[in-house]
Amino acid sequence: MAKFRKKPVVIEAVQLLNTPMSILEVERFIAQKEDIGHTSCRRAEDAWDDYEKILERQGGRVIKTLEGDMMASFGDWIIKGVNGEFYPCKPDIFEKTYEPA
């Protein structure tokens, strides 16, 4: 069986924490790709307190990925892929796979 190594690729990522600043940072990060007019980012600006409560009840935020909607839990990293797509990554996997560039 042949062996392969992952190509070294620099990615952008932010960690979703249960703090207002972290939630805002994730919303701004994801807003680069999503339709701002109809996303939770707009709701975050209009009713921030309600939005934080919704995320707390859900335990995180839904991320639209190429494979469909995925839940990013608090503590997960949100990664921007090489084609501009976003997806969540568990902290232990992120730590094993990525290092600061």
Phi and psi restraints in degrees (range 20) as a CNS / XPLOR table:
assign (resid 1 and name C) (resid 2 and name N)
       (resid 2 and name CA) (resid 2 and name C) 1.0 -76.1 20.0 2
assign (resid 2 and name N) (resid 2 and name CA)
       (resid 2 and name C) (resid 3 and name N) 1.0 149.8 20.0 2
assign (resid 2 and name C) (resid 3 and name N)
       (resid 3 and name CA) (resid 3 and name C) 1.0 -110.8 20.0 2
assign (resid 3 and name N) (resid 3 and name CA)
       (resid 3 and name C) (resid 4 and name N) 1.0 148.6 20.0 2
assign (resid 3 and name C) (resid 4 and name N)
       (resid 4 and name CA) (resid 4 and name C) 1.0 -134.3 20.0 2
assign (resid 4 and name N) (resid 4 and name CA)
       (resid 4 and name C) (resid 5 and name N) 1.0 150.9 20.0 2
assign (resid 4 and name C) (resid 5 and name N)
       (resid 5 and name CA) (resid 5 and name C) 1.0 -117.1 20.0 2
assign (resid 5 and name N) (resid 5 and name CA)
       (resid 5 and name C) (resid 6 and name N) 1.0 140.4 20.0 2
assign (resid 5 and name C) (resid 6 and name N)
       (resid 6 and name CA) (resid 6 and name C) 1.0 -63.2 20.0 2
assign (resid 6 and name N) (resid 6 and name CA)
       (resid 6 and name C) (resid 7 and name N) 1.0 135.9 20.0 2
assign (resid 6 and name C) (resid 7 and name N)
       (resid 7 and name CA) (resid 7 and name C) 1.0 -65.7 20.0 2
assign (resid 7 and name N) (resid 7 and name CA)
       (resid 7 and name C) (resid 8 and name N) 1.0 140.5 20.0 2
assign (resid 7 and name C) (resid 8 and name N)
       (resid 8 and name CA) (resid 8 and name C) 1.0 -71.7 20.0 2
assign (resid 8 and name N) (resid 8 and name CA)
       (resid 8 and name C) (resid 9 and name N) 1.0 114.2 20.0 2
assign (resid 8 and name C) (resid 9 and name N)
       (resid 9 and name CA) (resid 9 and name C) 1.0 -126.1 20.0 2
assign (resid 9 and name N) (resid 9 and name CA)
       (resid 9 and name C) (resid 10 and name N) 1.0 131.5 20.0 2
assign (resid 9 and name C) (resid 10 and name N)
       (resid 10 and name CA) (resid 10 and name C) 1.0 -86.3 20.0 2
assign (resid 10 and name N) (resid 10 and name CA)
       (resid 10 and name C) (resid 11 and name N) 1.0 127.7 20.0 2
assign (resid 10 and name C) (resid 11 and name N)
       (resid 11 and name CA) (resid 11 and name C) 1.0 -118.1 20.0 2
assign (resid 11 and name N) (resid 11 and name CA)
       (resid 11 and name C) (resid 12 and name N) 1.0 163.0 20.0 2
assign (resid 11 and name C) (resid 12 and name N)
       (resid 12 and name CA) (resid 12 and name C) 1.0 -102.8 20.0 2
assign (resid 12 and name N) (resid 12 and name CA)
       (resid 12 and name C) (resid 13 and name N) 1.0 141.1 20.0 2
assign (resid 12 and name C) (resid 13 and name N)
       (resid 13 and name CA) (resid 13 and name C) 1.0 -154.6 20.0 2
assign (resid 13 and name N) (resid 13 and name CA)
       (resid 13 and name C) (resid 14 and name N) 1.0 149.9 20.0 2
assign (resid 13 and name C) (resid 14 and name N)
       (resid 14 and name CA) (resid 14 and name C) 1.0 -134.0 20.0 2
assign (resid 14 and name N) (resid 14 and name CA)
       (resid 14 and name C) (resid 15 and name N) 1.0 148.4 20.0 2
assign (resid 14 and name C) (resid 15 and name N)
       (resid 15 and name CA) (resid 15 and name C) 1.0 -95.1 20.0 2
assign (resid 15 and name N) (resid 15 and name CA)
       (resid 15 and name C) (resid 16 and name N) 1.0 132.6 20.0 2
assign (resid 15 and name C) (resid 16 and name N)
       (resid 16 and name CA) (resid 16 and name C) 1.0 -86.1 20.0 2
assign (resid 16 and name N) (resid 16 and name CA)
       (resid 16 and name C) (resid 17 and name N) 1.0 109.8 20.0 2
assign (resid 16 and name C) (resid 17 and name N)
       (resid 17 and name CA) (resid 17 and name C) 1.0 -113.0 20.0 2
assign (resid 17 and name N) (resid 17 and name CA)
       (resid 17 and name C) (resid 18 and name N) 1.0 162.5 20.0 2
assign (resid 17 and name C) (resid 18 and name N)
       (resid 18 and name CA) (resid 18 and name C) 1.0 -86.7 20.0 2
assign (resid 18 and name N) (resid 18 and name CA)
       (resid 18 and name C) (resid 19 and name N) 1.0 58.4 20.0 2
assign (resid 18 and name C) (resid 19 and name N)
       (resid 19 and name CA) (resid 19 and name C) 1.0 -133.2 20.0 2
assign (resid 19 and name N) (resid 19 and name CA)
       (resid 19 and name C) (resid 20 and name N) 1.0 149.9 20.0 2
assign (resid 19 and name C) (resid 20 and name N)
       (resid 20 and name CA) (resid 20 and name C) 1.0 -56.3 20.0 2
assign (resid 20 and name N) (resid 20 and name CA)
       (resid 20 and name C) (resid 21 and name N) 1.0 -41.6 20.0 2
assign (resid 20 and name C) (resid 21 and name N)
       (resid 21 and name CA) (resid 21 and name C) 1.0 -66.1 20.0 2
assign (resid 21 and name N) (resid 21 and name CA)
       (resid 21 and name C) (resid 22 and name N) 1.0 -40.8 20.0 2
assign (resid 21 and name C) (resid 22 and name N)
       (resid 22 and name CA) (resid 22 and name C) 1.0 -66.5 20.0 2
assign (resid 22 and name N) (resid 22 and name CA)
       (resid 22 and name C) (resid 23 and name N) 1.0 -44.2 20.0 2
assign (resid 22 and name C) (resid 23 and name N)
       (resid 23 and name CA) (resid 23 and name C) 1.0 -60.5 20.0 2
assign (resid 23 and name N) (resid 23 and name CA)
       (resid 23 and name C) (resid 24 and name N) 1.0 -44.0 20.0 2
assign (resid 23 and name C) (resid 24 and name N)
       (resid 24 and name CA) (resid 24 and name C) 1.0 -63.5 20.0 2
assign (resid 24 and name N) (resid 24 and name CA)
       (resid 24 and name C) (resid 25 and name N) 1.0 -41.5 20.0 2
assign (resid 24 and name C) (resid 25 and name N)
       (resid 25 and name CA) (resid 25 and name C) 1.0 -61.4 20.0 2
assign (resid 25 and name N) (resid 25 and name CA)
       (resid 25 and name C) (resid 26 and name N) 1.0 -42.7 20.0 2
assign (resid 25 and name C) (resid 26 and name N)
       (resid 26 and name CA) (resid 26 and name C) 1.0 -64.2 20.0 2
assign (resid 26 and name N) (resid 26 and name CA)
       (resid 26 and name C) (resid 27 and name N) 1.0 -43.9 20.0 2
assign (resid 26 and name C) (resid 27 and name N)
       (resid 27 and name CA) (resid 27 and name C) 1.0 -60.2 20.0 2
assign (resid 27 and name N) (resid 27 and name CA)
       (resid 27 and name C) (resid 28 and name N) 1.0 -43.0 20.0 2
assign (resid 27 and name C) (resid 28 and name N)
       (resid 28 and name CA) (resid 28 and name C) 1.0 -66.7 20.0 2
assign (resid 28 and name N) (resid 28 and name CA)
       (resid 28 and name C) (resid 29 and name N) 1.0 -38.3 20.0 2
assign (resid 28 and name C) (resid 29 and name N)
       (resid 29 and name CA) (resid 29 and name C) 1.0 -63.3 20.0 2
assign (resid 29 and name N) (resid 29 and name CA)
       (resid 29 and name C) (resid 30 and name N) 1.0 -48.0 20.0 2
assign (resid 29 and name C) (resid 30 and name N)
       (resid 30 and name CA) (resid 30 and name C) 1.0 -73.3 20.0 2
assign (resid 30 and name N) (resid 30 and name CA)
       (resid 30 and name C) (resid 31 and name N) 1.0 -29.8 20.0 2
assign (resid 30 and name C) (resid 31 and name N)
       (resid 31 and name CA) (resid 31 and name C) 1.0 -61.7 20.0 2
assign (resid 31 and name N) (resid 31 and name CA)
       (resid 31 and name C) (resid 32 and name N) 1.0 -17.1 20.0 2
assign (resid 31 and name C) (resid 32 and name N)
       (resid 32 and name CA) (resid 32 and name C) 1.0 -59.9 20.0 2
assign (resid 32 and name N) (resid 32 and name CA)
       (resid 32 and name C) (resid 33 and name N) 1.0 -28.6 20.0 2
assign (resid 32 and name C) (resid 33 and name N)
       (resid 33 and name CA) (resid 33 and name C) 1.0 -108.7 20.0 2
assign (resid 33 and name N) (resid 33 and name CA)
       (resid 33 and name C) (resid 34 and name N) 1.0 -36.7 20.0 2
assign (resid 33 and name C) (resid 34 and name N)
       (resid 34 and name CA) (resid 34 and name C) 1.0 -78.8 20.0 2
assign (resid 34 and name N) (resid 34 and name CA)
       (resid 34 and name C) (resid 35 and name N) 1.0 162.3 20.0 2
assign (resid 34 and name C) (resid 35 and name N)
       (resid 35 and name CA) (resid 35 and name C) 1.0 -74.9 20.0 2
assign (resid 35 and name N) (resid 35 and name CA)
       (resid 35 and name C) (resid 36 and name N) 1.0 103.7 20.0 2
assign (resid 35 and name C) (resid 36 and name N)
       (resid 36 and name CA) (resid 36 and name C) 1.0 -56.0 20.0 2
assign (resid 36 and name N) (resid 36 and name CA)
       (resid 36 and name C) (resid 37 and name N) 1.0 -34.5 20.0 2
assign (resid 36 and name C) (resid 37 and name N)
       (resid 37 and name CA) (resid 37 and name C) 1.0 -65.0 20.0 2
assign (resid 37 and name N) (resid 37 and name CA)
       (resid 37 and name C) (resid 38 and name N) 1.0 -20.8 20.0 2
assign (resid 37 and name C) (resid 38 and name N)
       (resid 38 and name CA) (resid 38 and name C) 1.0 -131.3 20.0 2
assign (resid 38 and name N) (resid 38 and name CA)
       (resid 38 and name C) (resid 39 and name N) 1.0 20.8 20.0 2
assign (resid 38 and name C) (resid 39 and name N)
       (resid 39 and name CA) (resid 39 and name C) 1.0 -107.4 20.0 2
assign (resid 39 and name N) (resid 39 and name CA)
       (resid 39 and name C) (resid 40 and name N) 1.0 173.3 20.0 2
assign (resid 39 and name C) (resid 40 and name N)
       (resid 40 and name CA) (resid 40 and name C) 1.0 -63.1 20.0 2
assign (resid 40 and name N) (resid 40 and name CA)
       (resid 40 and name C) (resid 41 and name N) 1.0 -19.9 20.0 2
assign (resid 40 and name C) (resid 41 and name N)
       (resid 41 and name CA) (resid 41 and name C) 1.0 -60.9 20.0 2
assign (resid 41 and name N) (resid 41 and name CA)
       (resid 41 and name C) (resid 42 and name N) 1.0 -42.0 20.0 2
assign (resid 41 and name C) (resid 42 and name N)
       (resid 42 and name CA) (resid 42 and name C) 1.0 -63.0 20.0 2
assign (resid 42 and name N) (resid 42 and name CA)
       (resid 42 and name C) (resid 43 and name N) 1.0 -44.1 20.0 2
assign (resid 42 and name C) (resid 43 and name N)
       (resid 43 and name CA) (resid 43 and name C) 1.0 -63.2 20.0 2
assign (resid 43 and name N) (resid 43 and name CA)
       (resid 43 and name C) (resid 44 and name N) 1.0 -34.8 20.0 2
assign (resid 43 and name C) (resid 44 and name N)
       (resid 44 and name CA) (resid 44 and name C) 1.0 -62.9 20.0 2
assign (resid 44 and name N) (resid 44 and name CA)
       (resid 44 and name C) (resid 45 and name N) 1.0 -38.5 20.0 2
assign (resid 44 and name C) (resid 45 and name N)
       (resid 45 and name CA) (resid 45 and name C) 1.0 -72.2 20.0 2
assign (resid 45 and name N) (resid 45 and name CA)
       (resid 45 and name C) (resid 46 and name N) 1.0 -38.4 20.0 2
assign (resid 45 and name C) (resid 46 and name N)
       (resid 46 and name CA) (resid 46 and name C) 1.0 -78.7 20.0 2
assign (resid 46 and name N) (resid 46 and name CA)
       (resid 46 and name C) (resid 47 and name N) 1.0 -36.5 20.0 2
assign (resid 46 and name C) (resid 47 and name N)
       (resid 47 and name CA) (resid 47 and name C) 1.0 -145.1 20.0 2
assign (resid 47 and name N) (resid 47 and name CA)
       (resid 47 and name C) (resid 48 and name N) 1.0 68.2 20.0 2
assign (resid 47 and name C) (resid 48 and name N)
       (resid 48 and name CA) (resid 48 and name C) 1.0 -58.2 20.0 2
assign (resid 48 and name N) (resid 48 and name CA)
       (resid 48 and name C) (resid 49 and name N) 1.0 -45.0 20.0 2
assign (resid 48 and name C) (resid 49 and name N)
       (resid 49 and name CA) (resid 49 and name C) 1.0 -60.2 20.0 2
assign (resid 49 and name N) (resid 49 and name CA)
       (resid 49 and name C) (resid 50 and name N) 1.0 -45.2 20.0 2
assign (resid 49 and name C) (resid 50 and name N)
       (resid 50 and name CA) (resid 50 and name C) 1.0 -62.9 20.0 2
assign (resid 50 and name N) (resid 50 and name CA)
       (resid 50 and name C) (resid 51 and name N) 1.0 -41.0 20.0 2
assign (resid 50 and name C) (resid 51 and name N)
       (resid 51 and name CA) (resid 51 and name C) 1.0 -63.5 20.0 2
assign (resid 51 and name N) (resid 51 and name CA)
       (resid 51 and name C) (resid 52 and name N) 1.0 -44.0 20.0 2
assign (resid 51 and name C) (resid 52 and name N)
       (resid 52 and name CA) (resid 52 and name C) 1.0 -59.5 20.0 2
assign (resid 52 and name N) (resid 52 and name CA)
       (resid 52 and name C) (resid 53 and name N) 1.0 -40.8 20.0 2
assign (resid 52 and name C) (resid 53 and name N)
       (resid 53 and name CA) (resid 53 and name C) 1.0 -65.3 20.0 2
assign (resid 53 and name N) (resid 53 and name CA)
       (resid 53 and name C) (resid 54 and name N) 1.0 -39.3 20.0 2
assign (resid 53 and name C) (resid 54 and name N)
       (resid 54 and name CA) (resid 54 and name C) 1.0 -61.7 20.0 2
assign (resid 54 and name N) (resid 54 and name CA)
       (resid 54 and name C) (resid 55 and name N) 1.0 -47.0 20.0 2
assign (resid 54 and name C) (resid 55 and name N)
       (resid 55 and name CA) (resid 55 and name C) 1.0 -63.1 20.0 2
assign (resid 55 and name N) (resid 55 and name CA)
       (resid 55 and name C) (resid 56 and name N) 1.0 -39.1 20.0 2
assign (resid 55 and name C) (resid 56 and name N)
       (resid 56 and name CA) (resid 56 and name C) 1.0 -64.1 20.0 2
assign (resid 56 and name N) (resid 56 and name CA)
       (resid 56 and name C) (resid 57 and name N) 1.0 -43.2 20.0 2
assign (resid 56 and name C) (resid 57 and name N)
       (resid 57 and name CA) (resid 57 and name C) 1.0 -62.5 20.0 2
assign (resid 57 and name N) (resid 57 and name CA)
       (resid 57 and name C) (resid 58 and name N) 1.0 -40.7 20.0 2
assign (resid 57 and name C) (resid 58 and name N)
       (resid 58 and name CA) (resid 58 and name C) 1.0 -74.7 20.0 2
assign (resid 58 and name N) (resid 58 and name CA)
       (resid 58 and name C) (resid 59 and name N) 1.0 -22.4 20.0 2
assign (resid 58 and name C) (resid 59 and name N)
       (resid 59 and name CA) (resid 59 and name C) 1.0 81.3 20.0 2
assign (resid 59 and name N) (resid 59 and name CA)
       (resid 59 and name C) (resid 60 and name N) 1.0 14.3 20.0 2
assign (resid 59 and name C) (resid 60 and name N)
       (resid 60 and name CA) (resid 60 and name C) 1.0 159.5 20.0 2
assign (resid 60 and name N) (resid 60 and name CA)
       (resid 60 and name C) (resid 61 and name N) 1.0 -154.4 20.0 2
assign (resid 60 and name C) (resid 61 and name N)
       (resid 61 and name CA) (resid 61 and name C) 1.0 -134.3 20.0 2
assign (resid 61 and name N) (resid 61 and name CA)
       (resid 61 and name C) (resid 62 and name N) 1.0 141.6 20.0 2
assign (resid 61 and name C) (resid 62 and name N)
       (resid 62 and name CA) (resid 62 and name C) 1.0 -77.4 20.0 2
assign (resid 62 and name N) (resid 62 and name CA)
       (resid 62 and name C) (resid 63 and name N) 1.0 132.3 20.0 2
assign (resid 62 and name C) (resid 63 and name N)
       (resid 63 and name CA) (resid 63 and name C) 1.0 -114.0 20.0 2
assign (resid 63 and name N) (resid 63 and name CA)
       (resid 63 and name C) (resid 64 and name N) 1.0 129.8 20.0 2
assign (resid 63 and name C) (resid 64 and name N)
       (resid 64 and name CA) (resid 64 and name C) 1.0 -81.4 20.0 2
assign (resid 64 and name N) (resid 64 and name CA)
       (resid 64 and name C) (resid 65 and name N) 1.0 116.4 20.0 2
assign (resid 64 and name C) (resid 65 and name N)
       (resid 65 and name CA) (resid 65 and name C) 1.0 -114.3 20.0 2
assign (resid 65 and name N) (resid 65 and name CA)
       (resid 65 and name C) (resid 66 and name N) 1.0 173.8 20.0 2
assign (resid 65 and name C) (resid 66 and name N)
       (resid 66 and name CA) (resid 66 and name C) 1.0 -64.9 20.0 2
assign (resid 66 and name N) (resid 66 and name CA)
       (resid 66 and name C) (resid 67 and name N) 1.0 -24.5 20.0 2
assign (resid 66 and name C) (resid 67 and name N)
       (resid 67 and name CA) (resid 67 and name C) 1.0 -93.2 20.0 2
assign (resid 67 and name N) (resid 67 and name CA)
       (resid 67 and name C) (resid 68 and name N) 1.0 1.7 20.0 2
assign (resid 67 and name C) (resid 68 and name N)
       (resid 68 and name CA) (resid 68 and name C) 1.0 117.8 20.0 2
assign (resid 68 and name N) (resid 68 and name CA)
       (resid 68 and name C) (resid 69 and name N) 1.0 -172.7 20.0 2
assign (resid 68 and name C) (resid 69 and name N)
       (resid 69 and name CA) (resid 69 and name C) 1.0 -74.9 20.0 2
assign (resid 69 and name N) (resid 69 and name CA)
       (resid 69 and name C) (resid 70 and name N) 1.0 134.0 20.0 2
assign (resid 69 and name C) (resid 70 and name N)
       (resid 70 and name CA) (resid 70 and name C) 1.0 -130.2 20.0 2
assign (resid 70 and name N) (resid 70 and name CA)
       (resid 70 and name C) (resid 71 and name N) 1.0 144.3 20.0 2
assign (resid 70 and name C) (resid 71 and name N)
       (resid 71 and name CA) (resid 71 and name C) 1.0 -86.1 20.0 2
assign (resid 71 and name N) (resid 71 and name CA)
       (resid 71 and name C) (resid 72 and name N) 1.0 125.8 20.0 2
assign (resid 71 and name C) (resid 72 and name N)
       (resid 72 and name CA) (resid 72 and name C) 1.0 -99.1 20.0 2
assign (resid 72 and name N) (resid 72 and name CA)
       (resid 72 and name C) (resid 73 and name N) 1.0 114.5 20.0 2
assign (resid 72 and name C) (resid 73 and name N)
       (resid 73 and name CA) (resid 73 and name C) 1.0 -81.1 20.0 2
assign (resid 73 and name N) (resid 73 and name CA)
       (resid 73 and name C) (resid 74 and name N) 1.0 159.5 20.0 2
assign (resid 73 and name C) (resid 74 and name N)
       (resid 74 and name CA) (resid 74 and name C) 1.0 -59.5 20.0 2
assign (resid 74 and name N) (resid 74 and name CA)
       (resid 74 and name C) (resid 75 and name N) 1.0 133.4 20.0 2
assign (resid 74 and name C) (resid 75 and name N)
       (resid 75 and name CA) (resid 75 and name C) 1.0 102.9 20.0 2
assign (resid 75 and name N) (resid 75 and name CA)
       (resid 75 and name C) (resid 76 and name N) 1.0 -23.9 20.0 2
assign (resid 75 and name C) (resid 76 and name N)
       (resid 76 and name CA) (resid 76 and name C) 1.0 -69.7 20.0 2
assign (resid 76 and name N) (resid 76 and name CA)
       (resid 76 and name C) (resid 77 and name N) 1.0 155.7 20.0 2
assign (resid 76 and name C) (resid 77 and name N)
       (resid 77 and name CA) (resid 77 and name C) 1.0 -96.8 20.0 2
assign (resid 77 and name N) (resid 77 and name CA)
       (resid 77 and name C) (resid 78 and name N) 1.0 140.9 20.0 2
assign (resid 77 and name C) (resid 78 and name N)
       (resid 78 and name CA) (resid 78 and name C) 1.0 -103.0 20.0 2
assign (resid 78 and name N) (resid 78 and name CA)
       (resid 78 and name C) (resid 79 and name N) 1.0 118.9 20.0 2
assign (resid 78 and name C) (resid 79 and name N)
       (resid 79 and name CA) (resid 79 and name C) 1.0 -107.3 20.0 2
assign (resid 79 and name N) (resid 79 and name CA)
       (resid 79 and name C) (resid 80 and name N) 1.0 137.3 20.0 2
assign (resid 79 and name C) (resid 80 and name N)
       (resid 80 and name CA) (resid 80 and name C) 1.0 -97.4 20.0 2
assign (resid 80 and name N) (resid 80 and name CA)
       (resid 80 and name C) (resid 81 and name N) 1.0 115.7 20.0 2
assign (resid 80 and name C) (resid 81 and name N)
       (resid 81 and name CA) (resid 81 and name C) 1.0 -74.3 20.0 2
assign (resid 81 and name N) (resid 81 and name CA)
       (resid 81 and name C) (resid 82 and name N) 1.0 177.0 20.0 2
assign (resid 81 and name C) (resid 82 and name N)
       (resid 82 and name CA) (resid 82 and name C) 1.0 -66.2 20.0 2
assign (resid 82 and name N) (resid 82 and name CA)
       (resid 82 and name C) (resid 83 and name N) 1.0 -20.4 20.0 2
assign (resid 82 and name C) (resid 83 and name N)
       (resid 83 and name CA) (resid 83 and name C) 1.0 -103.6 20.0 2
assign (resid 83 and name N) (resid 83 and name CA)
       (resid 83 and name C) (resid 84 and name N) 1.0 14.6 20.0 2
assign (resid 83 and name C) (resid 84 and name N)
       (resid 84 and name CA) (resid 84 and name C) 1.0 85.6 20.0 2
assign (resid 84 and name N) (resid 84 and name CA)
       (resid 84 and name C) (resid 85 and name N) 1.0 4.1 20.0 2
assign (resid 84 and name C) (resid 85 and name N)
       (resid 85 and name CA) (resid 85 and name C) 1.0 -82.3 20.0 2
assign (resid 85 and name N) (resid 85 and name CA)
       (resid 85 and name C) (resid 86 and name N) 1.0 158.1 20.0 2
assign (resid 85 and name C) (resid 86 and name N)
       (resid 86 and name CA) (resid 86 and name C) 1.0 -116.0 20.0 2
assign (resid 86 and name N) (resid 86 and name CA)
       (resid 86 and name C) (resid 87 and name N) 1.0 147.1 20.0 2
assign (resid 86 and name C) (resid 87 and name N)
       (resid 87 and name CA) (resid 87 and name C) 1.0 -158.2 20.0 2
assign (resid 87 and name N) (resid 87 and name CA)
       (resid 87 and name C) (resid 88 and name N) 1.0 151.5 20.0 2
assign (resid 87 and name C) (resid 88 and name N)
       (resid 88 and name CA) (resid 88 and name C) 1.0 -83.8 20.0 2
assign (resid 88 and name N) (resid 88 and name CA)
       (resid 88 and name C) (resid 89 and name N) 1.0 153.4 20.0 2
assign (resid 88 and name C) (resid 89 and name N)
       (resid 89 and name CA) (resid 89 and name C) 1.0 -140.6 20.0 2
assign (resid 89 and name N) (resid 89 and name CA)
       (resid 89 and name C) (resid 90 and name N) 1.0 129.9 20.0 2
assign (resid 89 and name C) (resid 90 and name N)
       (resid 90 and name CA) (resid 90 and name C) 1.0 -63.9 20.0 2
assign (resid 90 and name N) (resid 90 and name CA)
       (resid 90 and name C) (resid 91 and name N) 1.0 146.7 20.0 2
assign (resid 90 and name C) (resid 91 and name N)
       (resid 91 and name CA) (resid 91 and name C) 1.0 -57.9 20.0 2
assign (resid 91 and name N) (resid 91 and name CA)
       (resid 91 and name C) (resid 92 and name N) 1.0 -39.0 20.0 2
assign (resid 91 and name C) (resid 92 and name N)
       (resid 92 and name CA) (resid 92 and name C) 1.0 -68.0 20.0 2
assign (resid 92 and name N) (resid 92 and name CA)
       (resid 92 and name C) (resid 93 and name N) 1.0 -38.2 20.0 2
assign (resid 92 and name C) (resid 93 and name N)
       (resid 93 and name CA) (resid 93 and name C) 1.0 -69.0 20.0 2
assign (resid 93 and name N) (resid 93 and name CA)
       (resid 93 and name C) (resid 94 and name N) 1.0 -41.5 20.0 2
assign (resid 93 and name C) (resid 94 and name N)
       (resid 94 and name CA) (resid 94 and name C) 1.0 -58.9 20.0 2
assign (resid 94 and name N) (resid 94 and name CA)
       (resid 94 and name C) (resid 95 and name N) 1.0 -45.4 20.0 2
assign (resid 94 and name C) (resid 95 and name N)
       (resid 95 and name CA) (resid 95 and name C) 1.0 -63.5 20.0 2
assign (resid 95 and name N) (resid 95 and name CA)
       (resid 95 and name C) (resid 96 and name N) 1.0 -36.8 20.0 2
assign (resid 95 and name C) (resid 96 and name N)
       (resid 96 and name CA) (resid 96 and name C) 1.0 -75.4 20.0 2
assign (resid 96 and name N) (resid 96 and name CA)
       (resid 96 and name C) (resid 97 and name N) 1.0 -26.3 20.0 2
assign (resid 96 and name C) (resid 97 and name N)
       (resid 97 and name CA) (resid 97 and name C) 1.0 -99.2 20.0 2
assign (resid 97 and name N) (resid 97 and name CA)
       (resid 97 and name C) (resid 98 and name N) 1.0 -33.0 20.0 2
assign (resid 97 and name C) (resid 98 and name N)
       (resid 98 and name CA) (resid 98 and name C) 1.0 -121.9 20.0 2
assign (resid 98 and name N) (resid 98 and name CA)
       (resid 98 and name C) (resid 99 and name N) 1.0 154.6 20.0 2
assign (resid 98 and name C) (resid 99 and name N)
       (resid 99 and name CA) (resid 99 and name C) 1.0 -139.0 20.0 2
assign (resid 99 and name N) (resid 99 and name CA)
       (resid 99 and name C) (resid 100 and name N) 1.0 158.4 20.0 2
assign (resid 99 and name C) (resid 100 and name N)
       (resid 100 and name CA) (resid 100 and name C) 1.0 -57.7 20.0 2
assign (resid 100 and name N) (resid 100 and name CA)
       (resid 100 and name C) (resid 101 and name N) 1.0 141.7 20.0 2
